[in-house]
Structures are given as C-alpha cells and as structure tokens.
C-alpha cells in the first residue's frame, strides 16, 4: 500500500486478515477483511436501528485509511455498502435493497501525532431500483 499513513509500517495480508505492524514499541493491529455479512433480527417494526457488521466495517475502515488525504478536512473516496432487508412475513415478499454511500472526512489536526487516523464518516442512503 502506498498510502502515506502506512509509511514506516509493515502490512501483511493472509487468510482474510489484515495485520499492521508499527515501529518497535508500538502495538500491532489485526482485523478481518470481509465483503459481506448477514445479520438477523428477531423482528423489525416500522423503525429499527441496525449497524454495519464489524467485519465489513473493518474492511471499509481500511479503505478509508488508504484513500483519505492527510490534510484536515479532506475526504476519502466514497465506499459503498449494498444492503438488503428481507421479511419472513408476509411470505414471498420482495426484499428491499439500498445502497449506502460512506465518505470519511479527516478530522485529525495537523500538529497531533496520535492517533494516526481520526475521521468523521458521512452516510447517505438511496433505495435501489
């Protein structure tokens, strides 16, 4: 990876895992890389909160870290999540599909050493046709 944030760090990919090894004396980080996940809810009313599954979120975070410029206020490339909601009642109902667009905005002040990454994520959701 050529992203400036990774300079001075070793990156390893193996068995659907991403490992970031920092300079001596710094902790390593390891995350699963996943591009899909399913989450079941016992029931959903007209309104319910749900979250992006952690394994899929970790993959998006790697994307944000890799594409976001180092300047405060700069934005990453957009990352897209495709979402499908299915109901068991009524039977044979058509699943609802949505596309979630996420963009990371660099919130790290230029004079701060740690953390190496700080961002706010903007989401927008659109139904798919």
C-alpha positions as CSV (number, residue, x, y, z in Angstrom):
1,X,0.0,0.0,0.0
2,X,1.3,3.4,-0.9
3,X,-0.9,5.5,1.4
4,X,1.2,8.0,3.4
5,X,-0.4,6.8,6.6
6,X,1.3,3.4,6.2
7,X,4.9,4.7,5.8
8,X,7.1,3.1,8.4
9,X,4.7,0.3,9.0
10,X,4.7,-3.3,7.7
11,X,1.4,-4.6,6.2
12,X,0.6,-8.2,5.9
13,X,-2.5,-9.9,4.2
14,X,-3.1,-13.6,5.0
15,X,-6.2,-15.8,5.5
16,X,-8.7,-12.9,5.2
17,X,-6.8,-10.9,7.8
18,X,-5.0,-7.6,7.6
19,X,-2.1,-7.0,10.0
20,X,-0.5,-3.7,10.5
21,X,2.9,-3.8,12.3
22,X,4.2,-0.5,13.5
23,X,7.7,0.6,14.6
24,X,9.3,-1.2,17.6
25,X,7.4,-0.5,20.8
26,X,4.1,0.1,19.1
27,X,1.2,-2.4,19.2
28,X,0.2,-4.3,16.1
29,X,-3.3,-4.3,14.8
30,X,-5.1,-7.1,13.2
31,X,-8.5,-7.1,11.5
32,X,-10.7,-9.4,9.4
33,X,-11.3,-8.5,5.8
34,X,-14.9,-9.3,4.8
35,X,-17.0,-8.0,1.9
36,X,-20.4,-9.4,3.0
37,X,-22.2,-10.4,6.2
38,X,-25.7,-11.3,7.3
39,X,-27.4,-10.1,10.5
40,X,-30.7,-11.5,11.7
41,X,-33.1,-9.6,13.9
42,X,-36.0,-11.3,15.7
43,X,-38.4,-8.7,14.4
44,X,-38.4,-5.3,12.9
45,X,-41.1,-2.7,13.4
46,X,-41.6,0.2,11.1
47,X,-38.5,1.7,12.5
48,X,-35.4,-0.1,13.9
49,X,-31.7,0.6,14.2
50,X,-29.1,-1.7,12.8
51,X,-25.4,-1.5,12.4
52,X,-22.8,-2.3,9.8
53,X,-21.4,-5.7,10.8
54,X,-17.9,-5.3,12.3
55,X,-16.0,-7.5,9.8
56,X,-17.5,-5.4,6.9
57,X,-16.8,-2.2,8.8
58,X,-13.2,-3.1,9.3
59,X,-12.8,-3.5,5.5
60,X,-14.4,-0.1,4.9
61,X,-12.1,1.4,7.6
62,X,-9.0,0.0,5.7
63,X,-10.4,1.6,2.5
64,X,-10.9,5.0,4.3
65,X,-7.4,4.9,5.8
66,X,-5.9,4.1,2.5
67,X,-7.7,6.7,0.4
68,X,-8.1,9.7,2.7
69,X,-5.6,12.5,2.2
70,X,-3.6,13.6,5.2
71,X,-4.9,17.2,5.3
72,X,-7.5,18.1,7.9
73,X,-10.9,18.4,6.3
74,X,-10.0,16.3,3.2
75,X,-12.3,13.5,2.1
76,X,-11.7,9.8,1.2
77,X,-13.1,8.3,-2.0
78,X,-16.6,7.0,-1.5
79,X,-17.2,3.5,-0.2
80,X,-20.4,1.7,-1.0
81,X,-22.4,-0.8,1.1
82,X,-25.2,-2.7,-0.5
83,X,-28.0,-3.6,1.9
84,X,-30.9,-6.0,1.5
85,X,-33.7,-6.3,4.0
86,X,-35.9,-9.4,3.9
87,X,-39.0,-10.2,5.8
88,X,-40.4,-13.7,6.6
89,X,-43.9,-12.3,6.9
90,X,-45.7,-11.8,4.6
91,X,-44.3,-14.8,2.8
92,X,-42.8,-14.3,-0.6
93,X,-42.4,-10.6,-0.1
94,X,-39.8,-8.8,-2.2
95,X,-36.7,-7.8,-0.3
96,X,-35.9,-4.1,-0.1
97,X,-32.5,-3.1,-1.4
98,X,-30.5,0.0,-0.6
99,X,-27.1,1.5,-1.4
100,X,-25.3,3.2,1.4
101,X,-22.6,5.7,0.4
102,X,-19.9,6.4,3.1
103,X,-17.2,9.1,2.9
104,X,-14.6,9.7,5.6
105,X,-13.6,13.3,6.4
106,X,-10.2,13.8,8.0
107,X,-10.6,15.3,11.5
108,X,-7.0,14.9,12.7
109,X,-5.4,18.2,13.5
110,X,-2.0,18.5,11.6
111,X,0.0,19.0,14.8
112,X,-1.3,15.9,16.6
113,X,0.9,12.7,16.5
114,X,-1.5,10.2,17.9
115,X,-3.9,8.8,16.9
116,X,-2.6,8.4,13.4
117,X,-6.1,8.4,12.0
118,X,-9.2,10.4,13.0
119,X,-12.2,10.8,10.8
120,X,-15.9,11.5,10.7
121,X,-18.0,9.3,8.4
122,X,-20.8,10.8,6.4
123,X,-23.5,8.3,5.2
124,X,-26.2,8.7,2.6
125,X,-28.8,6.0,1.7
126,X,-30.6,5.5,-1.6
127,X,-33.1,2.8,-2.5
128,X,-32.1,0.7,-5.4
129,X,-34.4,0.3,-8.3
